[in-house]
Amino acid sequence: MIAKLSALSFLGFFFLTANAPQSDAQQPPAPPVKINAKFRYSVKFVCGHAQEPKPCEQFRQGGDSSGEVIWICPGSTVPAGANGAQVVSGLYATAINVSNPGGPRRGETGTAVFAKKFAIALPWQNSGPVSRFERAILEADHAFEIDCEEIAAKFSRPSSDSSTPTPFPVFLKGFLLIVSPVELDITAVYTARGSGGVSTMDVEIIQPRKQEQVVIAEIPAEIPTD
């Protein structure tokens, strides 16, 4: 009798396991979506800790006043005309607030579905890495914020011995690009604290550019909660 009950219990467990819904990790990735955009926003961002630059030194070839002027900038990646500095030494942060001012009309909810991506800017007319377009959704009269933590996460690499992402640069400059079928309210808040301890803040309202284009946007991964 005990053996019979054990067999029935095993069959019941097998049936429940076979018919249980699969976890999210086993689900195939959602297909990308097509967005017919009419407006484009370019938002400058500056994030991270800028180190103290090393000054450039000037000398003339040939050792006389008629020689060509040559600049040497130790440890610098910027043109000599900038005297070795990209920005002044200090901490920089950017918070970009996006709001959907549209309301429900003609039976529609007013929800905005648009796309965003990030482009890193490098010195010496070099183009940096660019992330792929990702879909974003905002209900009418709702808002969200894009900050330096999210931007840095797009350009991190997992270390070889750990699944924890390792930040790719300590200092990031570039643009957030948003394309949308409807107008949005976008405001950028820039804060900085120099090596002397003085903090500054600037707020900029981002104006849209009318530019029709069709983009394919990926469905973003779940936002981490820890």
C-alpha positions as CSV (number, residue, x, y, z in Angstrom):
1,M,0.0,0.0,0.0
2,I,2.8,2.4,0.9
3,A,4.6,1.6,-2.4
4,K,1.4,2.3,-4.3
5,L,0.9,5.7,-2.6
6,S,4.5,6.6,-3.3
7,A,4.1,5.8,-7.0
8,L,0.9,7.9,-7.2
9,S,2.7,10.8,-5.4
10,F,5.5,10.6,-7.9
11,L,3.2,10.6,-10.9
12,G,1.3,13.6,-9.4
13,F,4.5,15.5,-8.9
14,F,5.6,14.7,-12.4
15,F,2.3,15.9,-13.8
16,L,2.4,19.2,-11.9
17,T,6.0,19.8,-12.9
18,A,5.4,19.2,-16.6
19,N,2.4,21.5,-16.6
20,A,3.8,24.3,-14.5
21,P,4.3,27.6,-16.3
22,Q,7.9,28.3,-17.3
23,S,9.9,31.0,-15.6
24,D,10.6,34.3,-17.2
25,A,14.2,33.3,-17.7
26,Q,13.1,30.6,-20.1
27,Q,10.8,32.9,-22.1
28,P,12.1,34.0,-25.5
29,P,13.0,37.7,-25.7
30,A,10.3,40.0,-26.8
31,P,10.5,41.1,-30.5
32,P,11.6,44.7,-31.2
33,V,8.9,47.3,-32.0
34,K,8.6,49.8,-34.8
35,I,8.2,53.4,-33.9
36,N,7.1,56.1,-36.4
37,A,8.8,59.1,-34.9
38,K,8.1,62.7,-35.7
39,F,10.2,64.5,-33.1
40,R,13.8,64.2,-32.1
41,Y,15.5,65.4,-28.8
42,S,19.2,65.6,-28.2
43,V,20.2,66.0,-24.5
44,K,23.8,66.6,-23.4
45,F,25.0,64.7,-20.4
46,V,28.1,64.9,-18.3
47,C,28.7,62.2,-15.6
48,G,31.4,61.2,-13.3
49,H,34.6,62.4,-11.7
50,A,36.9,64.6,-13.9
51,Q,40.5,64.3,-12.8
52,E,42.9,67.3,-12.6
53,P,44.4,67.8,-16.0
54,K,48.1,68.1,-16.7
55,P,49.1,71.4,-18.3
56,C,50.4,71.5,-21.8
57,E,53.9,72.8,-22.6
58,Q,54.8,74.9,-25.6
59,F,58.2,74.9,-27.5
60,R,59.4,75.8,-30.9
61,Q,61.2,73.5,-33.3
62,G,64.8,74.3,-34.1
63,G,65.2,76.2,-30.8
64,D,64.6,79.6,-32.3
65,S,61.7,82.0,-32.5
66,S,61.1,81.2,-36.2
67,G,60.5,77.5,-35.6
68,E,57.0,75.9,-35.7
69,V,55.2,75.9,-32.4
70,I,54.8,72.4,-30.9
71,W,52.6,71.5,-28.0
72,I,53.2,68.6,-25.6
73,C,50.3,67.6,-23.3
74,P,51.4,64.8,-20.9
75,G,48.7,62.3,-20.3
76,S,46.1,64.3,-22.2
77,T,43.7,63.1,-24.8
78,V,42.4,66.5,-25.9
79,P,43.9,69.1,-28.3
80,A,46.6,71.3,-27.0
81,G,44.4,74.4,-27.4
82,A,42.3,73.1,-24.5
83,N,45.4,73.2,-22.3
84,G,44.9,69.5,-21.4
85,A,41.5,70.0,-19.9
86,Q,38.2,68.4,-21.0
87,V,36.2,70.0,-18.1
88,V,37.5,71.4,-14.8
89,S,38.3,68.9,-12.1
90,G,35.3,67.9,-10.0
91,L,32.2,65.7,-9.8
92,Y,29.5,66.0,-12.5
93,A,26.0,64.6,-12.6
94,T,23.1,64.9,-15.1
95,A,19.4,64.1,-14.4
96,I,17.1,64.1,-17.4
97,N,13.4,64.4,-16.6
98,V,10.9,63.2,-19.3
99,S,7.2,63.9,-19.1
100,N,4.3,63.1,-21.3
101,P,1.9,66.1,-21.4
102,G,-0.6,64.4,-23.7
103,G,-4.0,63.6,-22.5
104,P,-6.6,61.0,-23.5
105,R,-8.6,61.9,-26.6
106,R,-10.7,60.2,-29.3
107,G,-10.8,57.0,-27.3
108,E,-7.0,56.9,-26.9
109,T,-5.3,56.7,-23.6
110,G,-2.6,59.3,-24.4
111,T,0.2,56.9,-23.6
112,A,3.4,57.7,-25.4
113,V,5.6,55.0,-26.9
114,F,9.0,56.3,-28.0
115,A,12.6,55.2,-28.2
116,K,15.9,56.3,-26.6
117,K,19.6,55.6,-26.9
118,F,22.9,57.0,-25.7
119,A,25.9,58.2,-27.7
120,I,29.3,58.7,-26.1
121,A,31.4,61.7,-27.3
122,L,35.2,61.4,-27.3
123,P,37.9,64.1,-27.9
124,W,39.9,64.6,-31.1
125,Q,36.8,64.2,-33.3
126,N,36.5,60.5,-32.4
127,S,33.1,58.9,-32.1
128,G,32.4,56.8,-29.0
129,P,30.2,53.8,-28.5
130,V,26.4,54.1,-29.2
131,S,23.8,52.0,-27.5
132,R,20.8,50.6,-29.4
133,F,17.4,52.2,-29.4
134,E,15.2,50.9,-26.6
135,R,11.5,51.3,-26.3
136,A,10.1,53.6,-23.5
137,I,6.5,54.0,-22.4
138,L,5.0,56.9,-20.5
139,E,1.3,57.2,-19.6
140,A,-0.4,60.6,-20.0
141,D,0.7,63.1,-17.3
142,H,3.4,60.7,-16.0
143,A,7.2,61.3,-15.9
144,F,10.4,59.4,-15.3
145,E,14.1,60.3,-14.9
146,I,17.2,59.2,-16.7
147,D,20.4,59.6,-14.6
148,C,24.1,58.9,-14.7
149,E,23.6,55.5,-13.1
150,E,21.5,54.3,-16.0
151,I,23.8,55.8,-18.6
152,A,26.9,54.2,-17.1
153,A,25.0,50.8,-17.0
154,K,24.6,50.9,-20.8
155,F,28.4,51.1,-21.2
156,S,29.6,48.6,-18.5
157,R,31.3,45.3,-19.1
158,P,31.1,42.2,-16.8
159,S,34.5,41.3,-15.3
160,S,36.0,37.9,-16.3
161,D,35.5,36.4,-12.8
162,S,32.2,37.9,-11.8
163,S,28.8,38.7,-13.2
164,T,29.0,42.2,-11.6
165,P,29.3,44.9,-14.3
166,T,32.5,46.9,-14.2
167,P,32.2,50.5,-15.1
168,F,33.8,51.1,-18.5
169,P,35.0,54.7,-18.0
170,V,35.1,56.8,-14.9
171,F,33.9,59.9,-16.8
172,L,31.2,60.0,-19.5
173,K,30.1,62.8,-21.8
174,G,27.7,62.5,-24.7
175,F,24.1,62.7,-25.7
176,L,20.8,61.1,-24.9
177,L,18.8,60.8,-28.1
178,I,15.0,60.4,-27.9
179,V,12.7,60.0,-30.9
180,S,9.0,60.1,-30.4
181,P,5.7,60.2,-32.4
182,V,4.4,62.9,-30.0
183,E,5.9,65.9,-28.3
184,L,7.4,65.4,-24.8
185,D,8.5,67.7,-22.1
186,I,12.2,67.1,-21.4
187,T,14.3,69.0,-18.9
188,A,18.0,68.4,-18.0
189,V,19.4,69.2,-14.6
190,Y,23.1,69.6,-14.4
191,T,25.0,69.7,-11.1
192,A,28.7,69.9,-10.4
193,R,31.0,70.3,-7.5
194,G,34.5,71.4,-8.1
195,S,37.6,70.4,-6.2
196,G,37.2,73.5,-4.0
197,G,33.8,72.2,-2.7
198,V,31.6,74.8,-4.5
199,S,28.4,73.3,-6.0
200,T,26.5,74.6,-9.0
201,M,23.3,73.7,-10.7
202,D,21.8,74.5,-14.1
203,V,18.4,73.6,-15.6
204,E,17.9,73.4,-19.4
205,I,14.6,72.9,-21.2
206,I,15.2,70.7,-24.3
207,Q,13.4,71.8,-27.5
208,P,12.3,69.2,-30.0
209,R,13.5,69.0,-33.6
210,K,10.9,67.9,-36.2
211,Q,12.4,64.9,-37.9
212,E,10.3,62.0,-39.2
213,Q,12.0,58.7,-39.1
214,V,11.2,55.0,-38.5
215,V,13.3,53.3,-35.8
216,I,13.3,49.7,-34.5
217,A,13.5,49.7,-30.8
218,E,14.4,46.8,-28.5
219,I,12.3,45.9,-25.5
220,P,14.5,46.8,-22.5
221,A,15.4,44.3,-19.8
222,E,13.8,44.6,-16.4
223,I,15.1,47.5,-14.4
224,P,17.2,46.2,-11.4
225,T,15.6,46.6,-8.0
226,D,18.7,46.2,-5.9
